[in-house]
Amino acid sequence: MNQRILVLFGAVWLTASVLVAKPKTGFDGKWVIDQKASEAIPPPPQGLTQIIHVHSNDVQVSSSWKESDDGMSPLLYLGLMVTDLQLSTDGSPSKSTFGPFTQAAQTTLAGNRMTTEWSANSAESGTAHGKWIRTVSPDGKRLTLEINQTASDGQTRTGTLVFRRK
């Protein structure tokens, strides 16, 4: 009888531990902008969503948003408002082109913090460089993106975007 109870208890414990889903705490997943919690001028685009996939040393960020009436993206969001951004966390530069800009970026990943230092060049608009720091909260429900940018005219722009995991 005691052996049956132990076997039954063990089976229930094993089943419960398998069925209880571990909460997501990494960068992988779908992240939706929290307009009210974000602090940036100009404000982030409505409906900004980023889907992040981390595969070994490669990070893919797929973004979507509601286009503005004029179809223009504010300079603060240079490199962020692109539909597909490929980053590498092994120290090698990642290069991408969007609109008139060519961008080079180097990204590091350490635990819940992803840092990208980048520079972008355009014959029309000059250069800009900056840093993005993405941090996932300990509970894995919030992603904070700090934006620091300096344009070729010396103007500095900053912002903090807050995303919620969906």
C-alpha positions in Angstrom: 0.0 0.0 0.0 2.8 2.5 0.9 4.6 1.7 -2.2 1.5 2.4 -4.3 1.1 5.8 -2.6 4.7 6.7 -3.2 4.4 5.6 -6.9 1.2 7.6 -7.3 2.7 10.7 -5.5 5.8 10.4 -7.8 3.6 10.2 -10.9 1.5 13.2 -9.9 4.6 15.3 -9.0 6.3 14.4 -12.3 3.1 15.2 -14.3 2.7 18.5 -12.5 6.3 19.6 -13.1 6.0 18.8 -16.8 2.7 20.7 -17.2 3.7 23.8 -15.3 5.2 26.0 -18.0 8.3 27.9 -17.2 7.8 31.7 -17.8 9.8 33.2 -20.7 12.6 35.4 -19.4 14.8 35.8 -22.5 14.6 38.1 -25.5 12.8 35.6 -27.7 9.2 36.5 -28.3 6.7 39.0 -29.4 7.0 42.5 -27.8 4.4 45.2 -28.1 5.0 48.9 -27.3 3.5 50.3 -24.1 2.8 53.9 -25.3 2.0 55.2 -21.8 5.2 53.8 -20.2 7.5 54.9 -23.0 9.3 58.2 -22.8 10.5 59.6 -26.1 10.1 62.7 -28.2 8.7 62.2 -30.7 6.6 59.3 -29.2 7.1 55.8 -30.7 4.9 54.9 -33.6 1.5 53.4 -32.8 1.3 49.7 -32.7 5.1 49.2 -32.8 5.7 45.5 -32.4 9.0 43.6 -32.4 9.5 39.9 -32.7 12.9 38.9 -31.5 14.6 35.5 -32.2 18.0 34.7 -30.8 19.8 31.8 -32.4 23.3 31.2 -31.1 25.2 34.4 -32.1 22.5 35.7 -34.4 19.6 38.0 -33.4 16.7 38.7 -35.8 14.4 41.6 -35.0 11.3 41.8 -37.1 9.3 45.0 -36.6 5.9 46.3 -37.6 4.0 49.5 -36.8 1.3 51.8 -38.1 2.8 54.1 -40.7 2.6 57.9 -40.2 0.5 59.9 -42.6 3.7 61.3 -44.3 5.4 57.9 -44.3 8.5 59.3 -42.7 10.3 57.9 -39.6 11.7 60.3 -37.0 15.5 60.2 -36.8 15.4 59.0 -33.2 14.1 55.6 -34.5 16.8 55.3 -37.2 17.6 51.6 -37.5 14.7 50.5 -35.3 11.9 51.1 -37.6 13.0 48.6 -40.2 11.0 45.5 -41.0 13.9 43.1 -40.6 17.1 43.8 -38.6 19.9 41.2 -38.4 22.4 41.5 -35.5 25.4 39.4 -34.5 26.5 39.0 -30.9 29.9 37.4 -31.6 31.6 40.8 -31.9 31.5 40.9 -35.7 29.8 43.9 -37.3 26.4 43.5 -38.8 25.6 45.6 -41.9 22.2 46.6 -43.2 20.7 49.1 -45.6 17.4 50.9 -45.2 16.2 53.9 -47.2 19.2 56.1 -48.0 21.1 54.8 -44.9 23.8 52.1 -44.6 24.2 51.0 -41.0 27.0 49.0 -39.2 26.3 47.6 -35.8 28.1 45.6 -33.1 26.0 43.8 -30.5 26.8 42.1 -27.2 24.5 39.9 -25.2 25.0 39.3 -21.5 22.2 37.7 -19.6 19.1 39.9 -19.8 21.0 42.8 -21.4 21.6 43.3 -25.2 23.8 46.3 -26.2 24.1 47.5 -29.8 26.5 50.2 -30.8 25.8 51.5 -34.3 26.6 54.1 -36.9 24.6 55.0 -40.0 25.6 57.0 -43.1 23.7 58.7 -45.8 24.9 61.0 -48.6 21.7 63.0 -48.1 21.4 63.1 -44.3 25.0 62.7 -43.1 25.9 60.4 -40.3 24.5 59.4 -37.0 25.8 57.0 -34.3 24.4 55.7 -31.1 23.7 52.9 -28.7 20.6 50.8 -28.0 20.4 49.0 -24.7 17.6 46.3 -24.5 17.0 44.9 -21.0 14.4 42.2 -20.1 12.9 42.4 -16.7 13.6 39.5 -14.2 10.0 38.2 -14.6 10.4 38.3 -18.5 7.3 40.4 -19.0 8.8 43.7 -19.9 11.6 44.8 -22.3 13.1 48.3 -22.0 14.9 49.8 -24.9 17.1 52.8 -24.1 18.0 54.9 -27.2 21.0 57.2 -27.3 21.9 58.9 -30.6 24.1 61.7 -31.9 23.6 63.1 -35.4 26.3 64.7 -37.6 25.0 68.1 -36.5 25.9 67.3 -32.9 22.3 67.0 -31.8 21.7 64.3 -29.2 18.5 62.4 -29.0 17.4 60.0 -26.3 14.4 57.9 -25.5 13.2 55.0 -23.5 10.7 52.6 -25.0 8.9 50.0 -22.9 7.5 46.8 -24.5 5.2 44.1 -23.0 5.6 40.5 -23.9 2.6 39.1 -25.8 
